[in-house]
Amino acid sequence: MSGSRPNTLGELRASGWTSVPVRQELRRNATERIRSGRPLFDDVLGYHNTVIPQVENALLAGHDMIMLGERGQAKTRMIRGLVGLLDEWMPIIATSEINDDPYAPVSAHARALVAEHGDDTPIAWVHRDDRYGEKLATPDTSIADLIGEVDPIKVAEGRYLSDELTLHYGLVPRTNRGIFAINELPDLAERIQVGLLNVLEERDVQIRGYKVRLPLDVVLVASANPEDYTNRGRIITPLKDRFGAQVRTHYPLDAENEIAIVEQEAYVGSGGAGPGPGDGDGDGRDPTGVAVTVPSFMTRIVVALTRAARSSSHVSQRSGVSVRLSISNTETMVANAVRRTLRTGSDHAVPRVTDLEALTSSTAGKVEIETLEEGREAEILERLVHSAVLSVFKDSVPPDLHRAVVDAFDEDLVVDVGDDVADTDYASLLATVPALTAPVQALLADDEAAESPAMVASAVELVLEGLHLSKRLNKDAQGPRAQYRSR
């Protein structure tokens, strides 16, 4: 906190600072963002024309809002991002537990300080990050957690139960003049939801039936899954009615947006995108010492797998298939490529089709398979992977390039692939089978380091697997190795 800021109530008045409700503060700062063309949220992608306008309307209208959407749709990230629309610093009565406005204190403690000290009342400054409160709704959440409770220790010190100073404030009052978020609101017990009615409508809290009324200035934002919200009806009707805006989120509408999210969020080590952990030595290397490059077609395969799962009749769509699946699968695919590279002694890891077998572990926990037959989960996941590989192959390699490769295999060509096949072996294959060059170049057209043996190896594997899934080549898989031959 800068020493130039007012330290007393008198200095604050002299500075010309004015107090505004938090809704007006959010509206003012959101207006500036919209007018300047700056995004409300710097790291939320794919919502520019759909969700963001709903949030902007809610802010300009001064509404409490509920973010309604399936898991992994950036609801909590957007809620936390609203903090950036608050003023950086806000003055409060020093030692106030509920961020009392210096000009209009609401707690007995703050009112007493102002009455005693007048313009000499000490002022403290609160950063915007400390004006945000959050609670994950759980069945054991109590009114005391959210609103407050009588503190028996304060009673034991000699105060009367009716004295406001005996109160221990809950999370909502402590977020006075800020933003309070409740995640997964439907999981909050109905009798606890009732306790929020006054907060949303009358803007006050009442504790233990005593004549204690705290007129709070709080913007309430909640998140909910539509399955809970609409089908099970676990949000009480009066509470739903008090939210001014319902913001409906969604999964990425197209593959390009989902790819952008994966590139932003997934940790793929050195040479890749994502905010993941570094080794702390500042040299840009992954802690494993292996440089990582992810071909664009491999990222597209991972995203295609997720999008196939969202439309599969074998996968439960009730709770959705989160973007986290694409992120986790990308990280698992890269991890398997790094592990394979470490075993071969190379220092450049590039994921291949071979590495997609590792996705079972990261996929199984994020999708719910609907099948009556025991043990079919692995088969269904394998089909999803095959569907994704075939889709990307068909989109990336023109059909007129297939024939020459198939003709080369008709001359008794056999190609081995697997974890233990070196990158240079795949690169040498291009000299032996010139027909592979054109499909490989088509796949690597958008990638840097396209000439490296590891990148060529990845492209060769996709061409071979794509032709196999197109029923143009046979594939014999035994253990960690597989062979492609003519049909």
C-alpha positions in Angstrom: 0.0 0.0 0.0 1.4 3.4 -1.0 2.2 5.8 1.8 0.5 8.6 -0.2 -3.0 7.2 0.4 -5.1 8.8 3.2 -4.6 7.2 6.6 -7.5 8.8 8.4 -11.1 9.5 7.7 -10.4 13.2 7.6 -7.6 12.8 5.0 -9.9 10.5 3.0 -12.6 13.2 2.8 -10.1 15.8 1.9 -8.7 13.6 -0.9 -12.1 13.8 -2.7 -12.6 10.0 -2.7 -16.2 9.0 -3.2 -17.9 5.8 -2.2 -19.9 3.8 -4.8 -21.8 0.5 -4.4 -19.9 -2.5 -5.7 -22.4 -3.0 -8.5 -21.8 0.5 -9.7 -18.0 0.0 -9.5 -18.2 -3.2 -11.6 -20.5 -1.4 -14.1 -18.1 1.5 -14.4 -15.0 -0.7 -14.9 -16.8 -3.1 -17.3 -18.0 -0.1 -19.3 -14.4 1.0 -19.7 -13.3 -2.5 -20.8 -16.1 -2.7 -23.4 -15.5 0.8 -24.7 -11.8 0.2 -25.1 -12.2 -3.2 -26.8 -10.3 -5.0 -24.0 -11.7 -8.5 -23.1 -13.3 -9.0 -19.8 -11.3 -12.2 -19.3 -7.9 -12.5 -20.8 -7.6 -16.3 -20.6 -11.2 -17.5 -21.5 -11.4 -18.6 -25.1 -14.4 -19.4 -27.4 -17.0 -17.3 -25.6 -16.6 -14.0 -27.3 -19.9 -14.1 -29.2 -21.9 -16.3 -26.9 -21.2 -16.2 -23.2 -19.3 -13.0 -22.8 -22.2 -10.8 -24.0 -24.4 -12.4 -21.3 -21.9 -11.5 -18.6 -21.5 -8.0 -19.9 -25.3 -7.5 -19.8 -25.4 -8.8 -16.3 -22.7 -6.5 -15.1 -24.2 -3.4 -16.9 -27.6 -4.3 -15.3 -26.0 -4.7 -11.9 -27.4 -8.2 -11.5 -26.4 -11.2 -9.3 -25.8 -14.0 -11.7 -25.6 -17.8 -11.9 -23.2 -19.5 -14.3 -25.1 -22.6 -15.6 -23.1 -25.2 -17.5 -21.5 -28.6 -17.5 -18.1 -29.3 -15.8 -15.0 -27.9 -17.4 -16.7 -24.8 -19.0 -14.6 -22.2 -17.3 -17.5 -21.1 -14.9 -15.2 -20.7 -11.9 -12.5 -19.1 -13.9 -14.9 -16.4 -15.2 -16.3 -15.8 -11.7 -12.8 -15.3 -10.3 -12.0 -13.1 -13.3 -14.6 -10.7 -12.2 -12.2 -9.5 -9.5 -10.2 -7.8 -12.2 -13.2 -5.4 -12.6 -13.0 -4.1 -9.1 -10.9 -1.0 -8.2 -7.4 -2.0 -7.3 -7.6 -0.5 -3.8 -10.5 0.3 -1.5 -10.5 2.1 1.8 -12.2 0.6 4.9 -12.4 1.4 8.6 -9.2 0.0 10.0 -9.6 -3.3 12.0 -13.1 -3.8 10.5 -14.0 -7.4 9.9 -16.5 -6.7 7.2 -14.8 -4.0 5.1 -16.9 -1.2 6.5 -17.3 1.8 4.3 -15.6 4.8 6.0 -18.5 7.0 5.1 -21.3 4.6 6.0 -20.1 1.9 8.5 -22.6 -0.9 9.2 -20.9 -2.9 12.0 -21.2 -1.8 15.6 -17.4 -1.9 15.9 -16.9 0.5 13.0 -19.7 2.8 14.1 -18.2 3.1 17.6 -14.7 3.9 16.1 -16.1 6.7 14.0 -18.2 8.1 16.9 -15.1 8.1 19.2 -12.4 9.3 16.8 -14.3 11.3 14.1 -12.0 12.5 11.4 -9.1 10.8 13.1 -10.6 7.4 12.6 -7.8 5.2 11.1 -8.3 4.0 7.5 -6.9 0.8 6.0 -6.7 -0.1 2.3 -7.9 -3.4 0.9 -6.6 -4.9 -2.4 -9.1 -6.1 -5.0 -7.9 -9.7 -4.5 -9.0 -9.5 -0.8 -12.6 -8.4 -1.8 -13.4 -11.8 -3.2 -14.9 -14.7 -1.2 -15.7 -18.2 -2.4 -17.3 -21.3 -0.9 -17.8 -24.7 -2.5 -21.3 -25.8 -1.6 -21.1 -29.0 0.4 -23.8 -30.8 2.3 -22.2 -29.9 5.6 -22.1 -26.2 4.9 -23.9 -24.3 7.7 -25.6 -20.9 8.1 -22.8 -20.1 10.5 -20.3 -20.7 7.7 -22.1 -18.3 5.3 -23.8 -15.7 7.5 -22.3 -16.0 11.0 -22.9 -17.2 14.6 -22.8 -16.0 18.2 -19.2 -16.4 19.5 -19.4 -18.1 22.9 -16.0 -16.8 23.8 -17.2 -13.2 23.4 -20.3 -14.1 25.5 -18.0 -15.5 28.2 -16.1 -12.2 28.3 -19.2 -10.6 29.7 -21.2 -9.3 26.7 -24.9 -9.8 26.4 -26.2 -12.2 23.7 -28.2 -9.4 22.2 -25.0 -7.4 21.7 -23.8 -7.3 18.1 -20.2 -7.5 19.3 -20.8 -11.1 20.3 -21.1 -12.1 16.6 -18.6 -14.0 14.6 -19.3 -13.0 11.0 -19.5 -15.6 8.3 -18.0 -15.6 4.8 -20.7 -13.4 3.2 -20.5 -10.5 5.6 -16.7 -10.7 5.5 -17.0 -10.1 1.7 -19.0 -7.0 2.2 -18.3 -4.5 -0.6 -17.0 -7.3 -2.8 -17.9 -10.4 -4.8 -19.0 -13.6 -3.1 -19.1 -16.9 -5.1 -20.9 -20.2 -4.3 -19.7 -23.1 -6.5 -22.1 -25.9 -7.2 -25.0 -24.1 -5.6 -27.5 -27.1 -6.0 -25.4 -29.1 -3.5 -26.2 -26.6 -0.8 -28.9 -27.9 1.6 -32.3 -26.3 0.9 -32.6 -25.0 4.5 -29.2 -23.2 4.0 -30.3 -21.8 0.7 -33.1 -20.1 2.5 -30.5 -18.1 4.4 -29.3 -16.5 1.2 -32.7 -15.0 0.3 -32.2 -11.8 2.4 -28.7 -11.4 1.0 -30.0 -11.4 -2.6 -33.2 -9.3 -2.1 -33.1 -7.2 1.0 -29.3 -7.0 1.0 -28.9 -7.8 4.7 -28.2 -10.7 7.0 -29.9 -11.7 10.2 -28.2 -13.8 12.8 -29.8 -16.1 15.4 -33.0 -14.0 15.4 -31.5 -11.1 17.3 -32.2 -7.6 16.2 -29.0 -7.4 14.2 -29.4 -6.1 10.7 -26.3 -5.7 8.5 -27.1 -4.0 5.2 -24.4 -5.6 3.0 -23.1 -4.5 -0.4 -22.3 -7.8 -2.0 -22.5 -9.1 -5.6 -23.4 -12.8 -5.4 -22.3 -15.1 -8.2 -23.0 -18.9 -8.3 -22.2 -21.8 -10.5 -24.4 -24.9 -11.1 -24.6 -27.9 -13.4 -27.8 -27.9 -15.5 -28.5 -31.5 -14.6 -28.8 -30.5 -10.9 -30.4 -27.1 -11.7 -33.2 -28.2 -14.0 -33.8 -31.9 -13.6 -33.4 -32.5 -9.9 -34.7 -29.1 -8.9 -32.3 -28.7 -6.0 -32.2 -24.9 -6.1 -35.2 -23.6 -4.2 -37.6 -21.5 -6.4 -37.4 -18.3 -4.4 -33.6 -18.4 -4.6 -33.7 -18.9 -8.4 -36.0 -16.0 -8.7 -33.6 -13.7 -7.0 -30.8 -14.1 -9.4 -31.0 -11.4 -12.0 -29.1 -13.2 -14.7 -28.6 -16.8 -15.8 -25.5 -17.1 -17.9 -25.4 -20.3 -20.0 -22.0 -21.7 -20.8 -21.1 -24.3 -23.4 -18.2 -26.4 -24.7 -16.2 -25.1 -27.6 -18.4 -24.8 -30.6 -15.6 -25.7 -33.1 -12.4 -27.7 -33.0 -10.2 -24.6 -33.5 -11.3 -23.0 -30.3 -10.7 -26.3 -28.4 -7.3 -26.6 -29.9 -6.5 -23.0 -28.8 -7.6 -23.9 -25.2 -5.4 -27.0 -25.2 -2.4 -25.0 -26.4 -3.1 -22.4 -23.7 -3.7 -24.8 -20.8 -1.8 -28.1 -21.4 1.7 -28.5 -20.1 3.7 -30.1 -22.8 7.2 -29.3 -21.6 9.9 -27.5 -23.4 9.0 -26.4 -26.9 5.2 -26.5 -26.4 2.5 -24.2 -25.2 0.9 -24.1 -21.8 1.5 -22.7 -18.4 2.8 -25.8 -16.8 5.6 -26.0 -14.2 9.1 -25.3 -15.1 12.4 -26.5 -13.7 13.1 -23.2 -12.1 16.6 -22.7 -13.8 15.3 -20.3 -16.4 16.9 -22.1 -19.4 13.6 -23.0 -21.1 14.3 -26.7 -20.8 11.9 -29.3 -19.5 13.0 -30.8 -16.2 13.5 -34.1 -18.0 16.1 -32.5 -20.3 14.0 -33.5 -23.4 12.8 -30.9 -25.9 9.1 -31.5 -26.8 7.4 -30.6 -30.1 3.7 -31.5 -30.6 2.7 -31.8 -34.3 -0.5 -29.9 -35.0 -2.1 -33.1 -36.3 -1.6 -34.9 -33.0 -3.3 -32.1 -31.1 -6.2 -32.3 -33.6 -6.4 -36.0 -33.0 -6.7 -35.5 -29.2 -9.4 -32.8 -29.7 -11.2 -35.0 -32.2 -11.3 -37.8 -29.6 -13.0 -35.4 -27.1 -15.5 -34.2 -29.7 -16.3 -37.8 -30.7 -17.0 -38.7 -27.1 -19.4 -35.8 -26.8 -21.5 -37.3 -29.6 -21.1 -40.9 -28.8 -24.1 -42.9 -27.7 -21.8 -45.1 -25.6 -20.7 -42.1 -23.4 -23.1 -40.5 -20.9 -23.8 -37.0 -21.9 -25.6 -36.1 -18.7 -22.6 -34.5 -17.0 -20.8 -33.6 -20.2 -17.3 -34.4 -21.6 -15.1 -31.7 -20.3 -12.4 -29.7 -22.2 -10.2 -31.1 -19.4 -10.3 -34.4 -21.3 -8.5 -32.8 -24.2 -6.0 -31.1 -21.9 -5.3 -34.3 -19.8 -5.0 -36.4 -22.9 -2.5 -34.0 -24.5 -0.4 -34.1 -21.4 -0.6 -37.9 -21.2 0.3 -38.3 -24.8 3.3 -36.0 -24.4 4.3 -37.8 -21.2 4.3 -41.1 -23.0 6.4 -39.6 -25.8 8.9 -38.2 -23.3 9.1 -41.6 -21.6 9.7 -43.4 -24.9 12.4 -40.8 -25.8 14.2 -41.2 -22.5 14.4 -45.0 -23.1 15.9 -44.5 -26.6 18.5 -41.9 -25.4 17.2 -39.2 -27.7 16.7 -35.6 -26.6 13.7 -34.6 -28.8 10.2 -36.0 -28.1 7.5 -35.9 -30.6 4.2 -37.8 -30.0 3.2 -40.4 -32.5 0.1 -42.5 -33.0 1.8 -45.2 -31.0 1.6 -42.9 -27.9 -2.2 -42.7 -28.2 -2.5 -46.1 -26.5 -1.6 -44.3 -23.2 -4.7 -42.2 -23.4 -6.8 -44.9 -21.7 -5.7 -43.9 -18.3 -6.5 -40.2 -18.7 -9.8 -40.8 -20.6 -11.4 -43.5 -18.5 -11.7 -41.2 -15.4 -13.3 -38.3 -17.3 -16.0 -40.1 -19.3 -18.8 -42.3 -18.1 -19.3 -45.3 -20.4 -22.9 -46.5 -20.8 -22.8 -50.2 -21.6 -24.6 -53.2 -20.2 -21.7 -55.6 -21.1 -18.8 -55.9 -18.6 -15.4 -55.1 -19.9 -16.4 -53.1 -23.0 -15.0 -49.8 -21.8 -11.6 -50.4 -23.3 -13.1 -51.4 -26.6 -15.3 -48.3 -26.7 -12.4 -46.0 -25.9 -10.3 -47.7 -28.6 -13.0 -47.0 -31.1 -13.1 -43.3 -30.1 -9.3 -43.1 -30.7 -9.6 -44.8 -34.1 -12.4 -42.5 -35.1 -10.3 -39.4 -34.2 -7.2 -40.7 -36.0 -9.2 -41.5 -39.2 -11.0 -38.2 -39.1 -7.7 -36.2 -38.9 -6.1 -38.4 -41.5 -8.9 -37.8 -44.0 -8.9 -34.1 -43.4 -5.1 -33.7 -43.7 -4.0 -36.1 -46.4 -5.7 -35.7 -49.8 -7.1 -39.0 -51.2 -5.1 -38.8 -54.4 -2.0 -39.4 -52.3 -3.2 -42.7 -50.9 -2.9 -44.8 -54.0 0.9 -44.6 -54.5 1.5 -45.6 -50.9 -0.8 -48.6 -51.1 0.9 -49.7 -54.4 4.3 -49.6 -52.7 2.9 -52.1 -50.1 1.5 -54.3 -52.8 5.2 -55.0 -53.7 5.6 -57.0 -50.5 6.6 -54.0 -48.4 6.4 -54.5 -44.6 6.9 -51.6 -42.1 7.4 -52.1 -38.4 6.3 -49.4 -35.9 6.5 -49.2 -32.1 8.1 -47.6 -29.1 11.5 -49.1 -29.8 11.6 -48.0 -33.5 14.0 -45.1 -33.8 13.1 -41.8 -35.4 15.8 -42.2 -38.0 14.3 -45.5 -39.1 11.1 -43.8 -40.1 13.1 -41.0 -41.8 15.1 -43.6 -43.8 11.8 -45.2 -44.9 11.1 -42.1 -47.0 14.1 -42.9 -49.2 12.9 -46.5 -49.5 9.3 -45.6 -50.2 9.2 -42.2 -52.0 5.4 -42.4 -52.2 5.3 -41.6 -48.5 7.0 -38.2 -49.0 3.9 -36.4 -50.3 1.5 -37.5 -47.5 4.2 -36.7 -44.9 4.7 -33.2 -46.3 1.0 -32.6 -46.3 0.8 -33.5 -42.6 3.8 -31.4 -41.7 3.0 -28.3 -43.8 1.9 -26.2 -40.8 4.6 -27.3 -38.4 8.0 -26.0 -37.5 10.9 -28.4 -37.4 9.1 -30.4 -40.0 12.3 -31.9 -41.3 13.4 -33.4 -38.0 13.4 -37.2 -37.9 11.1 -37.2 -34.9 8.5 -35.1 -36.7 8.8 -37.3 -39.8 8.4 -40.4 -37.7 5.1 -39.0 -36.3 3.7 -38.2 -39.7 4.7 -41.6 -41.1 2.9 -43.4 -38.3 -0.3 -41.4 -38.9 -0.2 -42.1 -42.7 0.2 -45.8 -42.1 -2.5 -45.9 -39.4 -4.9 -43.8 -41.4 -4.5 -46.2 -44.4 -5.1 -49.1 -42.1 -8.3 -47.6 -40.6 -9.4 -46.7 -44.2 -9.1 -50.5 -44.9 -6.3 -49.9 -47.4 -3.6 -51.7 -45.4 -3.5 -54.6 -42.9 -2.0 -54.2 -39.4 -0.7 -57.0 -37.2 -0.1 -55.9 -33.6 1.9 -58.0 -31.2 2.9 -56.5 -27.9 4.7 -53.1 -28.2 5.2 -53.5 -32.0 3.0 -53.5 -35.0 3.5 -54.4 -38.7 1.7 -52.8 -41.7 1.4 -54.8 -44.9 -0.7 -55.0 -47.9 -4.2 -56.4 -47.7 
